C-alpha cells in the first residue's frame, strides 16, 4: 500500500513540474527557414541583400573606396 502511495506522490510531483516548465521550442527545418526568408530584402546604410524564391542570396555593399557583390546558394 505504501508503495502505491509513493508512486502516486511521485506522479503528482512530476505533473506539477511539467506545468511549470515552458514548452520546448522546436528548431525550424531548412525548408521552414526558406519559407520564412524567401522573397525578402534587407537594406542597410551602404548596401542590401535579397533572398530570392529560388533560394539564392544576393548581397552588395558600396563604400567610397570599394564595392562588393556576393551571390550564394
Secondary structure as UniProt FT lines:
FT   HELIX           2..20
FT   HELIX           30..37
FT   TURN            38..39
FT   STRAND          40..44
FT   TURN            45..46
FT   STRAND          47..51
FT   TURN            53..54
FT   STRAND          57..63
FT   TURN            64..65
FT   STRAND          66..72
//
